[in-house]
Amino acid sequence: QGRNADALALYFGEDPARCPFEQVVTTLHNFVKLFTRSHEENCKQLDLEKKKAQKEAEPEKAKGESENEKDELSHPIKELDISLQSQPQTASAK
């Protein structure tokens, strides 16, 4: 077990003779805690950015939908105009 502790200290660039195992473990534990906290903060930030992007996209999406509705309403009117224009031509052809 002592060799494993020395190998761990060497892995982290510490001199096993000058750095007790407890210090290596404490340093590793602190690193893991800080890493986990940082990861959680990054996830929260990502969620906030996604929500912000969704809120910004909603008015644009609603605007696009209302324009599509206007287009859909104008199509039957155009078709009606076309059919009215074509009826006199067919009547005069008779």
Summary of the structure (lengths in Angstrom):
residues: 94
radius of gyration: 35.8
end to end distance: 106.9
largest distance: 111.4
contacts: 186
relative contact order: 0.05
helix: 88%
strand: 0%
